[in-house]
């Protein structure tokens, strides 16, 4: 049985076991598991507000608030399993870890993951991920040294909603907009309305 099949089996049993599966890029990834509330006091809206500047993201002159929630267009678990298969098939992850958390958004904070250290704290990252879990059916599928792979079962369906979500993506991970020279910032929101995967990468 391969890593993707193990991930699916363990993901289905996460409520029973209290363990959340993660696909990792390298078997020697080192983490420092911590106890506590995994940054439960952190708040996504407060984080985004703290990062906002007058020129943070066109076309908004001021922080527009969180993007409105969307309804799932596919089963959340099925969407996550499809991404797990793709991540393993593409060679983006090669091993499996189990984290003692009830939801995947808490896993980076529980592991003291350092991939986003140059931009935000891991507690802030988990707060943002929890918010996206609740609003867009996101599930954390895997981690690389500087990457997070998220499945998205409830993508935005309205243009304004998608534009606001684009601003959230930029505030959480501006590197993703600089990594790809062919990425068109003005049409990124259109991609969000179609994508079932979000990948974030921090330098």
N, C-alpha and C positions, 0 to 999 in steps of 0.2 A: 504494500500500500504506500503510495507516494505522499509527499508533504501536504498537497492540496486535499487529498482524501482524508488524511488525519485531521486537518484543520476543520473540514466540514463536520466530521463526526464529533469532534470536541466542541465545536461551536454550537451544535444542536444540544449538547449536554451541559452547557455552561451554567444554566440555572440549577441543575442537579449537583454539579461538582463545585460550583463557586469559583471555577477557574476559566479565564478567558484566553483563547488561543491567539497567538500572534505569529505571523510568518516573518522571519528575520533574514536579512541579506547575507550575513556571514555567521557561521557557527561560533566564531570567537568574539562576537559582539559582547562587550562587557557593560554590565549595568550595576547599579547600586540600589537594590530594592529598599524602599523606605516604608514606614508605617504612617499612620495618620489619615487625614481626610482627603489626601491627594489634591489639595488646592480647592476644596469645596467652597471656601470663602471667596475665591476669585470669581469674577463675573465678566462674561463676554462683552456685554454692552459697555461696561466701564473700561475694559481694555481697549476696545475700538475707539471710544471717545478720547482716551489718553493719547492715542496714536494719531488722531486727526489733526491736520493743519488746513489752512485755507486752500492750499493747492493739493490736498491729499489725493483726490480722485475726481476728475471731471465726470459728469457735468454738475456735480454737487458743490455748491459754495459753502455749505455747512453740513455737518454730520446728519444724515437723513434718518438715523435710527436703524434698528435691526431690520433686515429683510423679512417680509411676512412669511409665515410657514407655508409649505406646500403639501399637498396630499400625495401619498405614494402612488406611483404608476405601475409598480411591480412589487412583489413580495420582498420585504426587507431582507430576510434571511437568504432567499434565493439569489438576490442581487449580490449579497456579500459572498456567497459561495461561488458565483460566476467570476467575481474578481479574484478570489483566492486561486481558482484554476488558472486564470490568465497570468497572475503574478508569478506562479511557479512555472508555468509553461514558457514564459518569456525570460526566465532566469533571473528575475528581479529579487527572488528570495529562495533560499536553499535549505532552511532549517526551521524548526518549530519551537516555540516557547509557550509556557503556560503562566499566566499572571493571576494572582489572587485578587481580582476585582470583579465587581458585578456588571460593569459596562466597559466597553473597549476604550471609551474616551478617557477613562481614568488610568489606563495602562501606561502611557508615557510618564505621567507624574509618579505612578507607583514604582516605576523602574528608574527614576531619575534620568530619563533619556536626555542626551545632550545635543541632539541634532539641530535644535533651533536656538542654541545658547546665544549666538551673536545677535539675535533679534528680539527674543522674548523669553520669559521664564517658562519652565515646563508646567508650572501650575496655571499660568495664563493659557498655554496651549491646550491643556486639558479642559479648561473652562470654555474655550472656543469650540473644541470638539464636542463637548456636551451639548452646547447650544445648537450646533449643526445636527447632532443626533436627533434632538427633539424637533427641529424645524424642517429638516430635509432628509430624514431617514438614513443618515450617514452611519456607517459602521467602520471601525478601524480594523483593517485586514492585516497590514504589515508595516514594518519599519525597516529602513535602511540606515546607514550611518548618518545621512542628512535628509532622508526622505520619509514621507508618510503616505501610505496608500489607503484611500478611503472609497468605499462603495457608496453610491447615492441612489436610493430608491425613490426619493421624492424631489426631483429637480424642479427649479422654478418654472412656472408656466406663463408668467406675465413679464413683459419687457421691463417695466419699472422695478419689479421685484428682482429680476435677474441683474439689473444695473446696480442695485443696492448691494446684492450679494457679491458682485464683482469688486465693489469697494471693500467689502469684508475680506475677500481673498487677498487683495492688495495689502491691506493693513496687517493681515496675519503673516503674509509671506510675499513681500515685494520681489524676492529673488526669482520667483516663478515667471515674472513678467520680463525679467532681464535675461533669463537663461536661454530663451528661444528667440533669436533675432527676427524670425518670421512671424512671431505672435503679433496679431493686430489687436491692440488694446481696445479699439473702438467696437470690435465685434466679439470680444471675449464673452460678453453676456449671452450672445447667441449660442455659443458653444455650451455654456452652462445649462441652457434649456434642453440640450440634447444628451449631455454626458451622463454616464452611469458610474464614472470614476473620477475622483479628484486626486491628483498627485501634487504634493507640496515638497519643495526642495529648498533647503537653506544652505548657503555657502559657508 
